[in-house]
Amino acid sequence: SRWYDLHESPIALLRILCAAAFAPTSWLGIDDTFDRRLHPVITIDDTRYFIIAKCSSSCIIRGRATHVWFVTTSVPPSDSDDIFIIKDSWVNEERKLLEAQILEELNYHNIECVPKVVKACTVQRDGQEDSTSLRRPEAFMSHFNRQYDHRIHRRLVLTPAGCLITHAESPLEVVTCLLDLVIAHKKIWGLKILHRDISINNAMMYEEALPDGTVRVRGLLIDFDYAVKVDGSSRLSSGHSYHYTQGTLPFMAVELLEAGEDSSIQHTAAHDVESFVYLLCWITSLYDGPRSRFRTDSKKLAVESW
């Protein structure tokens, strides 16, 4: 909002305090589109998903406000196949190629080590698509002297439910999962799809059941929010240029870091492969063993400040 001097405008401060105390919870940022009783429930296409635990939440003030939950269709879960992931995020309306569409194409081509889409939907609120335009009417936003992103509220139900690669039991599991991710990335690029955000939070692992009853650990490449489909002419298939850098800072290729956002340098598959190298360096530098055990002297490392 615009700044104001609370000594000169005490009524404005009083209005803010009253709104925080008495306004509907949805005005305060509370998501009222799912049931929050004893067992919180999210309903998607008439299927009830009971929340088991929160997997992750975005702490960025201005962004997609992504929340990820472990969910099940029954309490307690009937088996491991009854545990899913629900990803809740606010997607920029200008993004024409949604994460669900990319994943569905990868699923169609039987690409391994990527999530499978169970359901995908736009959240409905009072019979309308939930969006920032719905929650922040133009008449209200016209009071502010700046432009805001217009976003739509999307949910994905995905499987399998994995955990971070740093939960691996041994160095062999780490290397095995990383190899899976690199191979998956190569096959994805074969479909002219570029991930663009290879990082520690997007490198997962899960247990795959084999026909003989045993299980093996596999890598799982997640979060295709920044992924693009390229037609070979330095353009996205959805019509937007991708001549800007994208990724998580500590894992971005040096060329992209040096180029900055205004450069004509394209984000390529080679840059993603370079990010895999930094991912391995991150794990070996900051972790001292299996199950996400941090090094006690990691504070002395330069990358810690990132």
N, C-alpha and C positions, 0 to 999 in steps of 0.2 A: 504494500500500500504506500501511499504518499507519507512522507515524514510529517510530524507535527510536534509542536511544543506543548507538552501536557500541562504546563503552568498557564499557558495562554488559552488552551482548549481543554479544560478539565472534563467537560461534558463528553468529549470524544473518548477519553479514557474510561469514563463511567459506562458508556455504551458498550465498549469492548468487554469490560468486566461483566456486565449484565448478559451480554451475548454468550460469553463463556460459561456462565452459570445456568442460564435458562434456555438457551437455544436448543433445537432438536439435535440429537447426536450426529446426524448426517451432516449438519452444518459445520461440525467441529472436526470432520474428517473421519468419523467412525463409519465403517462400512456396514450399512444396515440391510444389505442384500442377501445375508445368510443368517441362519438361526444360531444364536450364541448361548443356548441353554446348557444343561449338564454335559451333553455331548454335542459340541458345535457341529452344525450340518450345513453343507453347501449342496444345493439341488441344481443339477444341470440336466436338462431334457428329461425331467421326471425321475432321474436317478439320484438317490440320496447318498452323498459321500460324507462319512463321519470323519472329522479331523482327529488324527492320532497325535500329531505334533507339528510344530512349525519347523520347517527345514531352513529357511533363510528369509530375511527381510532387507529391503533396501533402506539405507540410512541417509540417502541423498535427498536434500530438500526439494530440489527441482529435477525431476526425472520421471521414470516410469512407475515409481512407487510399487515395485515388484515384491510380491509376497509368494512364498512357496510352502506348501503344506504336504505332509504325508497323510494320506486319507485311505479309507476302506469303505466297502459297501455293507459291511456287517461288523458288529462289536460283540466279542473280539473278532479279528480277521479270521476267516476260515482257513486260509493258507497264505503263503508268500505271494501267490499270484493275485490275491485279493487286496494287495497294497499298491496304491497308485500315487502319483504326484499331481497336485493341482497347482498350476502357475497362474497367478492373478496379477495383471499389469495393465497400465494405461498406455496404450499405443498411439503414437502420433498419427492423426487422421491423414496426413500427407503420405504416409508409408503405404503404398499400394500392394506391396508384396509382403503379406503377413508371415510370421513365424510358422503358423499352422500350415500355410500353403507350402512353404519350403519343406517342412517335415513330412507332409503328406506325399510330396514328390519323391523324397528320399525313401519313404516307406514303400512307395509304388515300385521303385527300382531295387527293393530289398537290400538297401545299404545297411550293413551291420554296424553296431556300436553307436547308434544314434537313437533318441527316444522315438517311440511309436505313439501316434496320436490316437487316443481312445475317443475323445470328444473335444470339440472346439466351439466356442460360442461367444457372442457379445452379450454382456450382462444386461438384463432388462430391469428397468426401474419405473414403476407406475405405468407399465405398458409401452415405455419408450426405451430406446437404446441409451444406456448410461454413458454419459460423456461429460467432458468439462463444459461444453456448451450448454448442457442441460442444468448442470449444477452452478454454473456461473453465467447467468444470462447476459446478453450483450449490453442491455441497459445498465446493468451493474458494472460491467467491465469498462464501460465507456468513461468512467470516472478516473481511470488510471491512465497515465501518459506513457504506456509502453505496450508492446505486442506480447501476446502469450500463445504458447502452443495449444492447439486444439487436439484433445486426446479422447480415445474411446476406450471403454472398460472391457477388457477381454479376459477370458479364462480358457485354459487348456488343461485337459486331463491326459496325463502321459504315463507310459510304462516303458521300462522297468523303473522301480524306485532304487536309486543308487546312493552312494555316499562319496565324499571327496577322495581323490586319489591318495591323499596323505594318510588315509586310514588303512593303507595296505599293511599286510603282516610282515612283508619282507622286501628287500631290494628287488628280488626277482619279480614280485607282483607289480612293483612300480614300473619296471622296465617293460613287462608284458603289457600292462595297460597303456603305457605311452606308445608302444609299438602299434597297438590296436587303434589308437587315436590317429597316429600318422597315416596308417593304411586307410582308415575311414576318410580322413581329410583328402587323400589322393583320389579316392573313388568319388567323393563329393565334388571335387574340382573337375573330375571327368564329366560331370553333368553341368559344368560351367556355373557352379554355385560356390561362392567364396564366403567363408565363415567370418573372418575379420576381427575376432575377439578371442584368440587362444590365450587362456589365462588360468590361474590356479583354481578359480571358482567354477570354471567351465570344464574342467577335467575331472570326470567322475569315474567310479568303478562300480560294478555290480556282479552278482553271482548268477551264472547261467547254468540251468539244469541240463544235463546231458542224457541221452537215451538210456544209458546204463545205470542211471540213478545217481551218478556222481555230479559234482558241480565244479565249475571252473570260473576263475575271476576274469572279467573282461573290462576293457575300458569303455567309457561312455562319454561322447562329446555332446554337450548340451548348450543351450542358450543361443538360438539362431536369430535373435532380435536384430542384430546388426548385419546379418548375412544378406548377400545380394546375389542376384542372378545376372550373369554377364553375357552379352550377346557377341562379344569379340570386337566391338568397336569403341571401347572405352566408355560405354554407356550401360546403364542398368536396363534390363528388359522392361522394367516398369517406367522407364523414361527419365530417371534421375541420373545425374552424373555422379561418379564415385571418385572424383579427383580430390577427396578430402580424407584426412587420416581418421582412423577409427581403431579402438582397442583399449586395453587396460594398460596404463602407463608403464609399469615395470616390465611388461612383456612385449612391448611394441618394438618393431624392427628399428634399428638405428637410423636408417634412411628416412623413415616416416617421422621419427622424433626430430631430426634435423630439418626436415622439410617444412613442418608447420602446417597449419590448416589452409593457408592461402597458396600453397604450392600446386604445381601441375603434376606432381608425383602421384602415380596411381598405386593404390593398395593391391598387391598381387599375391598369388599363392605362395611365392617365395618368401614374402614377408611373414605369412602365417607359419611357414616352416621354421623360419628364424625364431618365431615366438615359442615354438616347441623346445628349442635349445635353451632359451631363457627359463622356460618352465622347469626343465630338468635342473638347471643351475639353482633355481629358487628352492626346489625341494631339497637338494643336497646341501645347500648353504644354510637354510633356516631350520631344518629338521634333523634330529639326532637319532632317529630310530622309527620303528613302526608305530601305527596308531596315533599319528599326529603329535609325536613327542618333540617339542621344540628344543633347540639347542639352548643351553643356559647362557652362552656367551653371544647370542645372536644380536644383542644390542650394540655390539662392537662393529657389526658389519655395515657397510655403507648403504646396502639395499634396504636396510631396516627403516630408513627415513622415508622410503617411498610408500 
